[in-house]
Amino acid sequence: PLRFLRLMQGSRLGSRGAVGYAAIQESFEEAVCIKITALMANVALIAPLLGPLVGAAGVQVLPWEGMCRVLAARAARAGVGVQR
């Protein structure tokens, strides 16, 4: 079941990206759209590289249980922000 859920998560990410790019193209002029699209691509490429580095640095400060609590608190705060 976990592999299936991971597959669903990965397949949904592509569709969200396509919808995001289409929304940007509809909302901005061409020159601005190119800059925003380039920024989104850079973030998408850099995030998988920085994630393990930031995680390893965080584990040096807190044990993994503490890191889970920090991430849970951040996720809860983000969820509250999305609800507003």
Backbone torsions as a table, in degrees:
resi	resn	phi	psi	omega
1	PRO	NA	-35.1	-178.8
2	LEU	-69.0	-35.7	177.8
3	ARG	-65.0	-39.5	178.0
4	PHE	-63.4	-43.6	179.2
5	LEU	-64.0	-39.0	177.5
6	ARG	-65.3	-39.0	176.3
7	LEU	-62.0	-43.5	178.5
8	MET	-63.7	-40.9	179.5
9	GLN	-61.7	-46.4	-179.8
10	GLY	-66.6	-37.4	-179.4
11	SER	-71.1	-30.5	179.2
12	ARG	-73.7	-28.8	-178.5
13	LEU	-62.2	-40.2	179.0
14	GLY	-64.2	-40.4	180.0
15	SER	-69.1	-35.4	177.0
16	ARG	-65.2	-39.5	178.3
17	GLY	-63.5	-41.9	179.6
18	ALA	-64.3	-41.8	178.5
19	VAL	-66.2	-39.3	178.7
20	GLY	-62.5	-44.6	179.0
21	TYR	-63.8	-41.3	179.1
22	ALA	-64.0	-40.0	179.2
23	ALA	-65.3	-37.9	178.4
24	ILE	-66.4	-42.7	-179.6
25	GLN	-64.0	-32.2	179.2
26	GLU	-79.0	-24.5	-171.4
27	SER	-94.9	-22.6	-172.8
28	PHE	-126.4	163.3	174.0
29	GLU	-69.5	165.4	-173.0
30	GLU	-61.2	-44.9	-177.8
31	ALA	-63.8	-42.4	178.9
32	VAL	-69.0	-37.9	179.4
33	CYS	-60.9	-40.9	179.3
34	ILE	-63.2	-42.6	179.9
35	LYS	-65.6	-43.0	-179.6
36	ILE	-66.5	-41.3	179.0
37	THR	-63.4	-40.9	177.3
38	ALA	-64.1	-40.5	178.0
39	LEU	-63.4	-43.0	178.3
40	MET	-62.5	-40.5	179.2
41	ALA	-65.6	-40.3	178.7
42	ASN	-64.0	-42.8	178.3
43	VAL	-63.5	-41.1	179.9
44	ALA	-64.5	-30.0	178.8
45	LEU	-83.9	-34.5	-175.4
46	ILE	-81.5	-34.0	-175.4
47	ALA	-56.5	-46.0	179.0
48	PRO	-66.6	-22.3	177.6
49	LEU	-80.3	-39.3	-177.4
50	LEU	-80.3	-27.5	-177.3
51	GLY	-54.2	-54.2	179.1
52	PRO	-64.1	-34.6	178.9
53	LEU	-66.7	-45.0	178.8
54	VAL	-66.2	-39.5	177.9
55	GLY	-63.5	-42.5	178.4
56	ALA	-65.2	-38.8	177.3
57	ALA	-66.7	-38.3	179.0
58	GLY	-65.7	-37.0	179.4
59	VAL	-68.7	-24.1	175.0
60	GLN	-69.3	-27.9	-178.6
61	VAL	-89.3	-45.9	-178.8
62	LEU	-123.3	152.1	171.0
63	PRO	-67.1	167.7	-174.8
64	TRP	-61.3	-30.4	177.3
65	GLU	-64.5	-40.4	177.8
66	GLY	-64.9	-38.6	177.5
67	MET	-63.9	-38.0	177.3
68	CYS	-63.6	-39.7	178.6
69	ARG	-65.7	-41.5	178.6
70	VAL	-62.0	-46.3	179.7
71	LEU	-64.6	-38.0	177.9
72	ALA	-64.7	-40.9	178.5
73	ALA	-64.9	-41.9	178.1
74	ARG	-64.6	-40.7	179.0
75	ALA	-64.8	-40.1	178.2
76	ALA	-64.5	-41.6	178.7
77	ARG	-64.7	-40.4	177.5
78	ALA	-65.6	-38.6	178.1
79	GLY	-63.3	-38.8	176.7
80	VAL	-64.8	-40.3	178.7
81	GLY	-64.4	-36.5	179.7
82	VAL	-69.9	-35.1	-178.4
83	GLN	-67.3	-26.1	-177.6
84	ARG	-79.7	NA	NA
